[in-house]
Amino acid sequence: MNIKEVAKMFDLTSDTIRYYEKAGVIPPVTRDDKGYRVFSKRDLNWIFLAKSLRNAGVSIESVIEFARLSQETGDKRRTQKDVLRAQLNELDEKLLEMQKTRDLLEYKIDTYDDHLAKFEAGLMTEDQIEELWTMKHFKKQSIKN
């Protein structure tokens, strides 16, 4: 596959794919005798992985480190798994935080009309409103491994 086909396949620009290769986000891509990139299944997997990780908020530095380690041998290459594990832990933390924020938004939407009606009727004052940060389901939690 050529770069244009790959870009279309993954909904990326050709410039992004070139940047990924130049920055080390993906390992070097094989080129034909004219210097054009020829993407193998391995290259496509790397692009898919890089795009997925970036879309999930994984830092470019972590993706580059993972790609760099793929070119190592022996024990150094095995540290790729540590990079993946660290990124999984970070992603789990982000997901937990996003779920808590989603719960908060859902709570605010569900109670909005009632709270507004109470304020407008003078049945609730600024001093009487709940303290969201103290509510059990909005307190900071940590992931247990």
Contact map, one row per residue, 1 for C-alpha under 8 A:
1110110000000000000000000000000000000111000000000000000000000000000000000000000000000000000000000000000000000000000000000000000000000000000000000
1111110000000000000000000000000000011110000000000000000000000000000000000000000000000000000000000000000000000000000000000000000000000000000000000
1111111000000100100000000000000000001110000000000000000000000000000000000000000000000000000000000000000000000000000000000000000000000000000000000
0111111100000100000000000000000000000000000000000000000000000000000000000000000000000000000000000000000000000000000000000000000000000000000000000
1111111110000000000000000000000000000000000000000000000000000000000000000000000000000000000000000000000000000000000000000000000000000000000000000
1111111111000000000000000000000000000010000100000000000000000000000000000000000000000000000000000000000000000000000000000000000000000000000000000
0011111111111100100000000000000000000000000000000000000000000000000000000000000000000000000000000000000000000000000000000000000000000000000000000
0001111111111000000000000000000000000000000000000000000000000000000000000000000000000000000000000000000000000000000000000000000000000000000000000
0000111111110000000000000000000000000000000000000000000000000000000000000000000000000000000000000000000000000000000000000000000000000000000000000
0000011111110000000000000000000000000000000000010000000000000000000000000000000000000000000000000000000000000000000000000000000000000000000000000
0000001111111000000000000000000000000000000000000000000000000000000000000000000000000000000000000000000000000000000000000000000000000000000000000
0000001111111101100000000000000000000000000000000000000000000000000000000000000000000000000000000000000000000000000000000000000000000000000000000
0000001100111111100000000000000000000000000000000000000000000000000000000000000000000000000000000000000000000000000000000000000000000000000000000
0011001000011111110000000000000000000000000000000000000000000000000000000000000000000000000000000000000000000000000000000000000000000000000000000
0000000000001111111000000000000000000000000000000000000000000000000000000000000000000000000000000000000000000000000000000000000000000000000000000
0000000000011111111100000000000000000000000000000000000000000000000000000000000000000000000000000000000000000000000000000000000000000000000000000
0010001000011111111110000000000000000000000000100000000000000000000000000000000000000000000000000000000000000000000000000000000000000000000000000
0000000000000111111111000000000000000000000000000000000000000000000000000000000000000000000000000000000000000000000000000000000000000000000000000
0000000000000011111111100000000000000000000000000000000000000000000000000000000000000000000000000000000000000000000000000000000000000000000000000
0000000000000001111111111100000000000000000000000000000000000000000000000000000000000000000000000000000000000000000000000000000000000000000000000
0000000000000000111111111111100000000000000000000000000000000000000000000000000000000000000000000000000000000000000000000000000000000000000000000
0000000000000000011111111000000000000000000000000000000000000000000000000000000000000000000000000000000000000000000000000000000000000000000000000
0000000000000000001111111100000000000000000000000000000000000001000000000000000000000000000000000000000000000000000000000000000000000000000000000
0000000000000000000111111111000000000000000000000000000000000001001100000000000000000000000000000000000000000000000000000000000000000000000000000
0000000000000000000111111110000000000000000000000100000000010011101000000000000000000000000000000000000000000000000000000000000000000000000000000
0000000000000000000110111111000000000000001001100100000000000001001000000000000000000000000000000000000000000000000000000000000000000000000000000
0000000000000000000010011111100000000000001001000000000000000000001101100000000000000000000000000000000000000000000000000000000000000000000000000
0000000000000000000010010111110000000000000000000000000000000000000000000000000000000000000000000000000000000000000000000000000000000000000000000
0000000000000000000010000011111000001110001000000000000000000000000000000000000000000000000000000000000000000000000000000000000000000000000000000
0000000000000000000000000001111100001110000000000000000000000000000000000000000000000000000000000000000000000000000000000000000000000000000000000
0000000000000000000000000000111111111100000000000000000000000000000000000000000000000000000000000000000000000000000000000000000000000000000000000
0000000000000000000000000000011111111100000000000000000000000000000000000000000000000000000000000000000000000000000000000000000000000000000000000
0000000000000000000000000000001111110000000000000000000000000000000000000000000000000000000000000000000000000000000000000000000000000000000000000
0000000000000000000000000000001111110000000000000000000000000000000000000000000000000000000000000000000000000000000000000000000000000000000000000
0000000000000000000000000000001111111000000000000000000000000000000000000000000000000000000000000000000000000000000000000000000000000000000000000
0100000000000000000000000000001111111100000000000000000000000000000000000000000000000000000000000000000000000000000000000000000000000000000000000
0110000000000000000000000000111100111110000000000000000000000000000000000000000000000000000000000000000000000000000000000000000000000000000000000
1110000000000000000000000000111100011111000000000000000000000000000000000000000000000000000000000000000000000000000000000000000000000000000000000
1110010000000000000000000000110000001111111100000000000000000000000000000000000000000000000000000000000000000000000000000000000000000000000000000
1000000000000000000000000000000000000111111100000000000000000000000000000000000000000000000000000000000000000000000000000000000000000000000000000
0000000000000000000000000000000000000011111110000000000000000000000000000000000000000000000000000000000000000000000000000000000000000000000000000
0000000000000000000000000000000000000011111111000000000000000000000000000000000000000000000000000000000000000000000000000000000000000000000000000
0000000000000000000000000110100000000011111111100000000000000000000000000000000000000000000000000000000000000000000000000000000000000000000000000
0000010000000000000000000000000000000011111111110000000000000000000000000000000000000000000000000000000000000000000000000000000000000000000000000
0000000000000000000000000000000000000000111111111000000000000000000000000000000000000000000000000000000000000000000000000000000000000000000000000
0000000000000000000000000110000000000000011111111100000000000000000000000000000000000000000000000000000000000000000000000000000000000000000000000
0000000000000000100000000100000000000000001111111110000000000000000000000000000000000000000000000000000000000000000000000000000000000000000000000
0000000001000000000000000000000000000000000111111111000000000000000000000000000000000000000000000000000000000000000000000000000000000000000000000
0000000000000000000000000000000000000000000011111111100000000000000000000000000000000000000000000000000000000000000000000000000000000000000000000
0000000000000000000000001100000000000000000001111111110000000010000000000000000000000000000000000000000000000000000000000000000000000000000000000
0000000000000000000000000000000000000000000000111111111000000000000000000000000000000000000000000000000000000000000000000000000000000000000000000
0000000000000000000000000000000000000000000000011111111100000000000000000000000000000000000000000000000000000000000000000000000000000000000000000
0000000000000000000000000000000000000000000000001111111111000010000000000000000000000000000000000000000000000000000000000000000000000000000000000
0000000000000000000000000000000000000000000000000111111111110010000000000000000000000000000000000000000000000000000000000000000000000000000000000
0000000000000000000000000000000000000000000000000011111111000000000000000000000000000000000000000000000000000000000000000000000000000000000000000
0000000000000000000000000000000000000000000000000001111111000000000000000000000000000000001000000000000000000000000000000000000000000000000000000
0000000000000000000000000000000000000000000000000000111111100000000000000000000000000000001000000000000000000000000000000000000000000000000000000
0000000000000000000000000000000000000000000000000000111111110110000000000000000000000010001000000000000000000000000000000000000000000000000000000
0000000000000000000000000000000000000000000000000000010011111110000000000000000000000000000000000000000000000000000000000000000000000000000000000
0000000000000000000000001000000000000000000000000000010001111111000000000000000000000000000000000000000000000000000000000000000000000000000000000
0000000000000000000000000000000000000000000000000000000000111111100000000000000000000000000000000000000000000000000000000000000000000000000000000
0000000000000000000000000000000000000000000000000000000001111111110000000000000000100010000000000000000000000000000000000000000000000000000000000
0000000000000000000000001000000000000000000000000100110001111111111000000000000000000000000000000000000000000000000000000000000000000000000000000
0000000000000000000000111100000000000000000000000000000000011111111100000000000000000000000000000000000000000000000000000000000000000000000000000
0000000000000000000000001000000000000000000000000000000000001111111110000000000000100000000000000000000000000000000000000000000000000000000000000
0000000000000000000000000000000000000000000000000000000000000111111111000000000100110000000000000000000000000000000000000000000000000000000000000
0000000000000000000000011110000000000000000000000000000000000011111111100000000000000000000000000000000000000000000000000000000000000000000000000
0000000000000000000000010010000000000000000000000000000000000001111111110000000000000000000000000000000000000000000000000000000000000000000000000
0000000000000000000000000000000000000000000000000000000000000000111111110001111100000000000000000000000000000000000000000000000000000000000000000
0000000000000000000000000010000000000000000000000000000000000000011111111000100100000000000000000000000000000000000000000000000000000000000000000
0000000000000000000000000010000000000000000000000000000000000000001111111000100000000000000000000000000000000000000000000000000000000000000000000
0000000000000000000000000000000000000000000000000000000000000000000111111101100000000000000000000000000000000000000000000000000000000000000000000
0000000000000000000000000000000000000000000000000000000000000000000001111111100000000000000000000000000000000000000000000000000000000000000000000
0000000000000000000000000000000000000000000000000000000000000000000000011111110000000000000000000000000000000000000000000000000000000000000000000
0000000000000000000000000000000000000000000000000000000000000000000000001111111000000000000000000000000000000000000000000000000000000000000000000
0000000000000000000000000000000000000000000000000000000000000000000010011111111100000000000000000000000000000000000000000000000000000000000000000
0000000000000000000000000000000000000000000000000000000000000000000011111111111100000000000000000000000000000000000000000000000000000000000000000
0000000000000000000000000000000000000000000000000000000000000000000010000111111111000000000000000000000000000000000000000000000000000000000000000
0000000000000000000000000000000000000000000000000000000000000000000010000011111111100000000000000000000000000000000000000000000000000000000000000
0000000000000000000000000000000000000000000000000000000000000000010011000001111111110000000000000000000000000000000000000000000000000000000000000
0000000000000000000000000000000000000000000000000000000000000000000000000000011111111000000000000000000000000000000000000000000000000000000000000
0000000000000000000000000000000000000000000000000000000000000000000000000000011111111100000000000000000000000000000000000000000000000000000000000
0000000000000000000000000000000000000000000000000000000000000100110000000000001111111110000000000000000000000000000000000000000000000000000000000
0000000000000000000000000000000000000000000000000000000000000000010000000000000111111111000000000000000000000000000000000000000000000000000000000
0000000000000000000000000000000000000000000000000000000000000000000000000000000011111111100000000000000000000000000000000000000000000000000000000
0000000000000000000000000000000000000000000000000000000000000000000000000000000001111111110000000000000000000000000000000000000000000000000000000
0000000000000000000000000000000000000000000000000000000001000100000000000000000000111111111000000000000000000000000000000000000000000000000000000
0000000000000000000000000000000000000000000000000000000000000000000000000000000000011111111100000000000000000000000000000000000000000000000000000
0000000000000000000000000000000000000000000000000000000000000000000000000000000000001111111110000000000000000000000000000000000000000000000000000
0000000000000000000000000000000000000000000000000000000000000000000000000000000000000111111111000000000000000000000000000000000000000000000000000
0000000000000000000000000000000000000000000000000000000111000000000000000000000000000011111111100000000000000000000000000000000000000000000000000
0000000000000000000000000000000000000000000000000000000000000000000000000000000000000001111111110000000000000000000000000000000000000000000000100
0000000000000000000000000000000000000000000000000000000000000000000000000000000000000000111111111000000000000000000000000000000000000000000001100
0000000000000000000000000000000000000000000000000000000000000000000000000000000000000000011111111100000000000000000000000000000000000000000000000
0000000000000000000000000000000000000000000000000000000000000000000000000000000000000000001111111110000000000000000000000000000000000000000000000
0000000000000000000000000000000000000000000000000000000000000000000000000000000000000000000111111111000000000000000000000000000000000000000000100
0000000000000000000000000000000000000000000000000000000000000000000000000000000000000000000011111111100000000000000000000000000000000000000000000
0000000000000000000000000000000000000000000000000000000000000000000000000000000000000000000001111111110000000000000000000000000000000000000000000
0000000000000000000000000000000000000000000000000000000000000000000000000000000000000000000000111111111000000000000000000000000000000000000000000
0000000000000000000000000000000000000000000000000000000000000000000000000000000000000000000000011111111100000000000000000000000000000000110000000
0000000000000000000000000000000000000000000000000000000000000000000000000000000000000000000000001111111110000000000000000000000000000000010000000
0000000000000000000000000000000000000000000000000000000000000000000000000000000000000000000000000111111111000000000000000000000000000000000000000
0000000000000000000000000000000000000000000000000000000000000000000000000000000000000000000000000011111111100000000000000000000000000000010000000
0000000000000000000000000000000000000000000000000000000000000000000000000000000000000000000000000001111111110000000000000000000000000000010000000
0000000000000000000000000000000000000000000000000000000000000000000000000000000000000000000000000000111111111000000000000000000000000000000000000
0000000000000000000000000000000000000000000000000000000000000000000000000000000000000000000000000000011111111100000000000000000000000000000000000
0000000000000000000000000000000000000000000000000000000000000000000000000000000000000000000000000000001111111110000000000000000000000000000000000
0000000000000000000000000000000000000000000000000000000000000000000000000000000000000000000000000000000111111111000000000000000000000000000000000
0000000000000000000000000000000000000000000000000000000000000000000000000000000000000000000000000000000011111111100000000000000000000000000000000
0000000000000000000000000000000000000000000000000000000000000000000000000000000000000000000000000000000001111111100000000000000000000000000000000
0000000000000000000000000000000000000000000000000000000000000000000000000000000000000000000000000000000000111111111000000000000000000000000000000
0000000000000000000000000000000000000000000000000000000000000000000000000000000000000000000000000000000000011111111100000000000000000000000000000
0000000000000000000000000000000000000000000000000000000000000000000000000000000000000000000000000000000000001111111110000000000000000000000000000
0000000000000000000000000000000000000000000000000000000000000000000000000000000000000000000000000000000000000011111111000000000000000000000000000
0000000000000000000000000000000000000000000000000000000000000000000000000000000000000000000000000000000000000011111111100001000000000000000000000
0000000000000000000000000000000000000000000000000000000000000000000000000000000000000000000000000000000000000001111111110000000000000000000000000
0000000000000000000000000000000000000000000000000000000000000000000000000000000000000000000000000000000000000000111111111000000000000000000000000
0000000000000000000000000000000000000000000000000000000000000000000000000000000000000000000000000000000000000000011111111111000000000000000000000
0000000000000000000000000000000000000000000000000000000000000000000000000000000000000000000000000000000000000000001111111111100000000000000000000
0000000000000000000000000000000000000000000000000000000000000000000000000000000000000000000000000000000000000000000111111110000000000000000000000
0000000000000000000000000000000000000000000000000000000000000000000000000000000000000000000000000000000000000000000011111111000000000000000000000
0000000000000000000000000000000000000000000000000000000000000000000000000000000000000000000000000000000000000000000001111111100000000000000000000
0000000000000000000000000000000000000000000000000000000000000000000000000000000000000000000000000000000000000000000001111111100000000000000000000
0000000000000000000000000000000000000000000000000000000000000000000000000000000000000000000000000000000000000000001001101111110110000000000000000
0000000000000000000000000000000000000000000000000000000000000000000000000000000000000000000000000000000000000000000000100111111110000000000000000
0000000000000000000000000000000000000000000000000000000000000000000000000000000000000000000000000000000000000000000000000001111110000000000000000
0000000000000000000000000000000000000000000000000000000000000000000000000000000000000000000000000000000000000000000000000000111110000000000000000
0000000000000000000000000000000000000000000000000000000000000000000000000000000000000000000000000000000000000000000000000001111111000000000000000
0000000000000000000000000000000000000000000000000000000000000000000000000000000000000000000000000000000000000000000000000001111111100000000000000
0000000000000000000000000000000000000000000000000000000000000000000000000000000000000000000000000000000000000000000000000000000111110000000000000
0000000000000000000000000000000000000000000000000000000000000000000000000000000000000000000000000000000000000000000000000000000011111110000000000
0000000000000000000000000000000000000000000000000000000000000000000000000000000000000000000000000000000000000000000000000000000001111110010000000
0000000000000000000000000000000000000000000000000000000000000000000000000000000000000000000000000000000000000000000000000000000000111110011000000
0000000000000000000000000000000000000000000000000000000000000000000000000000000000000000000000000000000000000000000000000000000000111111011000000
0000000000000000000000000000000000000000000000000000000000000000000000000000000000000000000000000000000000000000000000000000000000111111111000000
0000000000000000000000000000000000000000000000000000000000000000000000000000000000000000000000000000000000000000000000000000000000000111111000000
0000000000000000000000000000000000000000000000000000000000000000000000000000000000000000000000000001000000000000000000000000000000000011111000000
0000000000000000000000000000000000000000000000000000000000000000000000000000000000000000000000000001101100000000000000000000000000011111111100000
0000000000000000000000000000000000000000000000000000000000000000000000000000000000000000000000000000000000000000000000000000000000001111111110000
0000000000000000000000000000000000000000000000000000000000000000000000000000000000000000000000000000000000000000000000000000000000000000011111000
0000000000000000000000000000000000000000000000000000000000000000000000000000000000000000000000000000000000000000000000000000000000000000001111100
0000000000000000000000000000000000000000000000000000000000000000000000000000000000000000000010000000000000000000000000000000000000000000000111110
0000000000000000000000000000000000000000000000000000000000000000000000000000000000000000000110010000000000000000000000000000000000000000000011111
0000000000000000000000000000000000000000000000000000000000000000000000000000000000000000000000000000000000000000000000000000000000000000000001111
0000000000000000000000000000000000000000000000000000000000000000000000000000000000000000000000000000000000000000000000000000000000000000000000111
